[in-house]
Amino acid sequence: MKPQLDMDKIARGLGAERKGKVDVSGGYFGAMQLQADIIARFRAPAGGGRPTDPQWTERRLVPLAPRTLERLEELTAKVRKHGGVNIEPMQLAALLLEKTTNHLTEGAAERLVRRRR
């Protein structure tokens, strides 16, 4: 297990001051943040099996369009190849869903589901 970095100690050593967390949304830095989240959160169960986030206790079926599943499979393959992290497409979907709902405003959610006229 990798040791956790003490960001406050690093900032003090550099003579800097921490102002808060920066969220990234896409591109290279977004992919690196996603990989870091997977590494930090996913743990193998004590009895063995696929690593997952221990806080995920709810199980639901989520309908997907075939192209969405294909895209998740593509992204998962890239994460496995470049990040060395073994993750399944629906685990990636769960992580993306969680991150998106944390940043989505009520107004944006309403616009997503509003009927087009």
N, C-alpha and C positions, 0 to 999 in steps of 0.2 A: 504494500500500500504506500502511495506517495505521501510525503508529508505535506500538510496544508501550508500555504504561504501566508505569512503575516503581513498583509498589505499596509497596515499602520506602521510597522517597523521599517518596511521598505521605503515608505514615504518619508519617514523621519530621517533615514539614512541618506536620502537624496535631497534633503532640505525642502521637501514639498509638503503640501497640505492636501489631505483627501477631501474632496468636495461632494462625492456621491458616486453612484454607480452609473455607468454609461451603457445604454442598451444599443445593440447593433441589430440591424434587420436583414441584411443580405450581403451577398458578395463573399469575398474571402474571409473577412473578419466575422461575418455572421456565421459562416461555416465553422470557423475556429471556436466561436463562442458556443455553438451547438455541440461540438465535440467536447469541449470542456465541461459543459453541463452533463453530458452523458457519462463522462468519466467520473465526475464528482458525485452523481446521484445514483447510478446503477450499481447494485450489489448483488452478488450471487446468493441465493437462499442457503440457509444453513444445511439443508438436506441435499443440496446440489440443484442443478438446473440452470436455466437461462437467467443471466443477470437482469434485474429490473429495479425500479424505484420502490423501496419498501413502503412508501407512503401511498402507493397506488393500491387501494384495497377494493375499489369498485370495479366490477366487470360488466361491460355493456357491449352489445353488438352495434356497430356503426356501419350503415350502408354507404357504399362508395361507388362512384362511377369507375368503370374499368380504366379510363385514362388517369384517374387520380391514383389508383393502386399502382399502375405502371410507373407513374412519377415518383411515388413513395419508394418503389423498388429500385429505381434509378438512383435516388438520393441515398438510400441505404447502402447500395453497392459502393458509391463514392465514399461514404463515411467509413465503411469497412476497409476500403483500399487505402485511403489516405490517412485515416485516423487510427487504424488498427483496432477499432472498437467493433465488437460483434453486437449488432443490433438488428432487430427484425422490423419490417415495414410498419406494422401497427404500433410498435413501441415508439418509432419515430413520429407516427401520427399522433399518438397520445402526448408526446412531449411538445410537439408543435401546437396542438390544441390547447394545452395548458398555458404555454407561453403567450399565445394569441389572446386567450380569454383574460389573462392578467393585464393586457395592454389595451383591450378593446373598450371604447367608451359606449355608453348606452345609446347615444345618437348614432354611432357607427354601426352598432348592432341592428338598430331599427332600419337603417338604410340598406343593410344586407338583406333583410327579410321583407322589406316593403315591396308590395306588388307593383310590377311595372304596368303602366297604363298606356 
